Amino acid sequence: MRRTLPITAAALLLAGCATDSNRTARDFASELPADWSAPSVSTGQAPAFWWHNFQDAQLSEAIGHALAANPDVWSAAARLEAAWAQAKIAGAEQLPQIGLSGGLSASQLNMAQFGVKFPGVPDSFLSERHNLTLGAQWELDLWGRVRAGKRAAHANALGQAAEFAGARHSLAGQVAKAWMLAIEARQQARLAKFAVSTHETTVAQIRARFEQGVLSSLDMRLARINLAGAMAQVAELESIASQTIRRLEILLGQFPANKLAIPAELPQLPPAIPAGVPAQILSQRPDLVAAEERLFATGASLTQAKASLYPQISLTGSSGTSTSGLSGLLSSDSVVWNVAANL
């Protein structure tokens, strides 16, 4: 009975110190109604190069240039690389830490400090020690601190990956939208020029009939007013087209010189999105994915912080050699070792 009590107490202590390291984020998704009748929609991940659906080689090339030259995308890529490196470091903490070290020490003893001089004895002695040590340390992750840190770092890396994908999709969307607006603005300017040509023909016809006395001067003035309005609209639409092209050039990392060559017609539109899609589609948005991963990372970090309140137990061991001469450094007679548990 006396032996059973300490073992039982230790088991209760371990159970009390254990942390909920498998805690996950709460599922906030609501169930769809039973009478849901939307067409079946694939819930797979959105394609990384969705702009290829427009089947426009110039647009795809422009988006590629924008992704390669945009500083925000570079920053997101750098943050992703750093997060994955941190995740690898956190994962390595579960493995034994191994280190190899070597050293040389020398000391000199002067006989003069004793105030005695013996015949045939040197005035000083030089002593050297050579050592080579291989050590290992491994933390017994009893409370799940290391595992929680690994999960937090991994979730943070996944969140950074989602933010990187979001930055790419956002920039590609801006370029595609500016591309469409630029084509539309130039088409509107062409239509306005065609309207000017029509008004010029109308003015010429009214002038001829006015000279014949068929129409009054009021008709002539109204026709000229309509022509002037059409010409003013051309100038306005050309200015809008120029500004749109310049904004597109800035997105592409180019100087806004209004010299970018774009097609005269809009590209082929991809298939339309169904009118009703399950809410699960929204969960694929990069910003929502990043927010969810940050939530997981926060929960894992909380678990790690709680586990850090308990003692950390590590096993350490080392083996090496220590000799007075370099030639005997690898000799089995000079091997020393130790094993210990640290709290």
C-alpha positions in Angstrom: 0.0 0.0 0.0 2.9 2.3 0.8 4.3 1.8 -2.7 0.9 2.3 -4.4 0.3 5.8 -3.0 3.3 7.5 -4.6 2.6 6.0 -8.0 -1.1 7.0 -7.8 -0.1 10.5 -6.8 2.3 10.8 -9.7 -0.3 9.6 -12.1 -2.8 12.2 -10.8 -0.1 14.9 -11.1 0.6 14.0 -14.8 -3.1 14.0 -15.5 -3.5 17.4 -13.9 -0.6 18.9 -15.8 -1.7 17.5 -19.2 -2.9 20.2 -21.6 -5.5 20.0 -24.4 -3.0 20.0 -27.2 -5.5 18.6 -29.7 -7.9 21.5 -29.3 -9.2 22.8 -32.7 -11.1 25.8 -33.9 -14.9 25.8 -33.3 -16.8 24.9 -36.4 -19.0 27.9 -37.2 -20.4 26.4 -40.5 -24.2 26.2 -40.6 -26.1 23.4 -42.2 -27.9 24.0 -45.5 -31.7 23.7 -45.6 -33.1 20.4 -46.6 -34.8 21.8 -49.7 -31.5 23.2 -51.1 -31.9 22.9 -54.9 -28.9 24.6 -56.3 -27.0 22.8 -59.1 -24.1 20.6 -58.1 -20.9 22.8 -57.9 -17.4 21.5 -57.5 -15.9 22.7 -54.2 -12.3 22.2 -55.3 -9.7 24.9 -55.0 -9.8 27.8 -57.4 -7.2 27.4 -60.1 -4.0 29.2 -59.5 -4.0 30.7 -63.0 -7.7 31.4 -63.4 -7.1 34.2 -65.8 -6.2 31.6 -68.5 -9.9 31.0 -68.7 -10.2 34.3 -70.7 -8.1 32.6 -73.4 -6.2 35.9 -74.0 -2.5 35.4 -74.4 -1.8 39.2 -74.1 -3.8 39.4 -70.8 -2.0 36.3 -69.4 1.4 37.8 -70.3 0.4 41.1 -68.7 -0.7 39.4 -65.5 2.6 37.4 -65.5 4.6 40.6 -65.8 2.6 42.2 -63.0 3.1 39.3 -60.6 6.8 39.3 -61.3 7.3 43.0 -60.7 4.9 43.8 -57.8 6.7 44.6 -54.5 3.6 43.5 -52.5 3.8 40.0 -54.0 7.5 39.9 -53.3 6.9 40.8 -49.6 4.2 38.1 -49.3 6.6 35.5 -50.8 9.4 36.6 -48.4 7.0 36.3 -45.4 5.9 32.8 -46.6 9.5 31.7 -46.9 10.3 32.9 -43.4 7.2 31.2 -42.0 8.1 27.8 -43.6 11.6 28.2 -42.2 10.2 28.8 -38.8 7.9 25.8 -39.1 10.9 23.6 -39.9 12.7 24.9 -36.9 9.7 24.2 -34.7 9.5 20.7 -36.1 13.2 20.1 -35.4 12.7 20.8 -31.7 11.0 17.3 -31.4 14.2 15.7 -32.4 17.4 15.2 -30.3 19.8 18.1 -30.5 23.3 16.9 -31.3 26.4 18.9 -31.1 30.1 18.2 -31.7 32.8 20.4 -30.0 36.5 20.3 -29.5 39.0 22.3 -27.6 42.6 22.8 -26.6 43.8 24.2 -23.3 47.3 25.0 -22.1 48.6 26.0 -18.7 52.1 26.9 -17.4 53.5 26.3 -13.9 56.5 28.4 -12.8 58.7 26.9 -10.1 59.8 30.4 -9.0 56.4 30.9 -7.3 57.4 28.3 -4.7 60.6 30.2 -3.8 62.7 27.0 -4.3 64.9 26.0 -7.1 65.9 22.3 -7.5 68.9 21.3 -9.4 68.0 19.6 -12.7 64.4 20.7 -12.5 63.1 23.1 -15.3 62.0 26.6 -14.2 58.5 26.0 -15.7 56.2 23.3 -16.9 53.8 23.5 -19.8 50.7 21.3 -19.7 48.3 20.8 -22.7 44.8 19.1 -22.8 43.1 18.1 -26.0 39.4 17.2 -25.9 36.7 16.2 -28.4 33.0 15.9 -27.2 29.9 14.6 -28.9 26.7 15.7 -27.0 23.0 15.1 -27.3 19.9 16.6 -25.7 16.3 15.6 -26.0 13.3 17.2 -24.2 10.7 14.8 -23.0 7.6 16.7 -24.3 5.3 15.4 -21.4 3.0 18.4 -21.5 2.8 18.9 -25.3 4.7 22.2 -25.4 6.9 21.3 -28.3 4.1 19.7 -30.2 1.9 22.7 -29.7 4.7 25.0 -30.9 5.1 22.9 -34.0 1.4 23.1 -34.8 1.3 26.9 -34.2 4.3 27.4 -36.6 2.8 25.1 -39.2 -0.6 26.9 -39.0 1.1 30.2 -39.3 2.9 29.0 -42.4 -0.3 27.9 -44.0 -1.8 31.3 -43.2 1.1 33.0 -44.9 0.7 30.7 -47.9 -3.0 31.7 -48.1 -2.0 35.4 -47.9 0.5 34.9 -50.6 -2.1 33.3 -52.8 -4.5 36.1 -51.9 -2.0 38.7 -52.9 -1.5 37.0 -56.3 -5.2 36.6 -56.9 -5.9 40.2 -55.9 -3.2 41.7 -58.2 -4.3 39.4 -61.1 -7.9 40.6 -60.5 -6.9 44.2 -60.5 -4.9 43.8 -63.8 -7.7 41.9 -65.4 -10.3 44.5 -64.4 -8.1 47.4 -65.6 -7.5 45.5 -68.8 -11.2 45.2 -69.5 -11.8 48.8 -68.5 -9.1 50.0 -70.9 -10.5 48.1 -73.8 -14.0 49.3 -72.9 -12.8 52.9 -72.7 -11.2 52.7 -76.1 -14.3 51.2 -77.6 -16.4 54.0 -76.1 -14.0 56.5 -77.6 -14.3 54.8 -81.0 -18.1 54.9 -80.8 -18.0 58.6 -79.8 -15.8 59.3 -82.9 -18.3 57.4 -85.0 -21.1 59.6 -83.5 -19.1 62.7 -84.4 -18.8 61.5 -88.0 -22.6 61.0 -88.1 -23.2 64.4 -86.7 -20.9 66.0 -89.3 -22.9 64.3 -92.0 -26.1 65.5 -90.4 -24.7 69.1 -90.2 -23.7 69.0 -93.9 -27.2 67.8 -94.9 -29.0 70.4 -92.8 -26.7 73.1 -94.2 -27.6 72.1 -97.7 -31.3 72.2 -97.0 -30.9 75.5 -95.1 -29.2 77.1 -98.1 -32.1 75.8 -100.2 -34.5 77.6 -97.7 -36.1 74.3 -96.6 -34.9 74.5 -93.0 -34.5 77.4 -90.6 -31.3 78.8 -89.0 -32.5 77.2 -85.7 -32.2 73.8 -87.2 -28.7 74.6 -88.3 -27.7 75.9 -84.8 -29.1 72.8 -83.1 -27.2 70.5 -85.5 -24.0 72.4 -84.7 -24.6 72.2 -81.0 -25.1 68.4 -81.2 -21.9 68.2 -83.2 -20.0 70.2 -80.6 -21.4 68.0 -77.8 -20.3 64.9 -79.6 -16.8 66.2 -80.1 -16.6 67.2 -76.4 -17.6 63.6 -75.5 -14.8 62.2 -77.7 -12.2 64.3 -75.8 -13.6 63.2 -72.5 -13.7 59.5 -73.4 -10.2 59.7 -74.8 -9.0 61.2 -71.6 -10.7 58.4 -69.6 -9.1 55.8 -71.9 -5.6 57.4 -71.4 -6.0 57.4 -67.6 -7.2 53.8 -67.6 -4.2 52.7 -69.7 -1.8 54.6 -67.4 -3.3 52.9 -64.3 -2.9 49.5 -66.1 0.8 50.4 -66.9 1.4 51.2 -63.2 0.0 47.8 -62.2 2.3 46.2 -64.7 5.3 48.0 -63.1 5.8 50.2 -66.2 6.1 53.9 -66.6 2.6 55.4 -67.2 3.3 56.7 -70.7 -0.1 55.6 -72.3 1.8 53.5 -74.8 0.6 50.0 -73.8 -0.8 48.0 -76.7 -4.1 46.3 -75.9 -6.5 44.4 -78.1 -9.4 46.2 -79.7 -12.0 43.6 -78.5 -12.8 42.2 -75.1 -11.6 38.6 -74.5 -13.9 35.7 -74.4 -15.7 35.5 -71.1 -15.5 32.3 -69.0 -18.6 30.4 -68.0 -20.9 32.3 -65.6 -20.9 31.3 -61.9 -24.1 29.5 -60.9 -26.7 31.8 -59.3 -26.7 29.8 -56.0 -23.5 28.1 -54.7 -23.0 26.5 -51.3 -21.4 28.6 -48.6 -18.4 26.1 -48.6 -17.2 27.9 -51.8 -16.6 31.0 -49.7 -14.3 29.1 -47.3 -11.8 28.8 -50.2 -11.3 32.6 -50.2 -7.6 33.2 -49.3 -8.4 35.8 -46.7 -10.8 33.5 -44.9 -8.3 30.6 -45.1 -5.6 32.8 -43.7 -7.9 34.0 -40.8 -8.8 30.4 -40.0 -5.1 29.3 -39.9 -4.3 32.3 -37.7 -7.1 31.1 -35.4 -5.5 27.6 -35.2 -2.1 29.1 -34.6 -3.4 31.3 -31.8 -5.0 28.2 -30.1 -1.8 26.2 -30.5 0.2 29.1 -29.1 -2.1 29.3 -26.1 -1.6 25.6 -25.5 2.1 26.0 -25.8 2.1 28.9 -23.3 0.1 26.9 -20.7 2.4 23.9 -21.1 5.4 26.2 -20.5 4.2 26.7 -17.0 5.1 23.1 -16.1 8.7 21.8 -15.6 10.7 20.9 -18.7 12.5 17.6 -18.5 15.4 16.9 -20.8 17.7 14.0 -21.2 21.3 14.9 -21.9 24.3 12.7 -22.7 27.8 13.3 -23.9 30.8 11.2 -24.9 34.3 12.3 -25.7 38.0 12.1 -25.2 40.4 14.1 -23.2 44.2 13.6 -23.5 47.4 15.5 -23.0 48.6 14.7 -26.5 46.9 15.2 -29.8 48.0 11.7 -30.9 45.9 10.0 -28.3 42.8 12.0 -28.9 41.0 9.0 -30.6 42.3 6.4 -28.3 39.7 4.3 -26.4 41.6 4.7 -23.2 40.8 8.4 -23.0 37.1 8.1 -23.5 34.8 9.9 -21.0 31.0 10.0 -21.0 28.0 11.0 -18.9 24.2 10.7 -19.0 21.8 13.0 -17.0 18.3 14.2 -16.7 17.7 17.9 -16.3 14.7 19.6 -14.8 
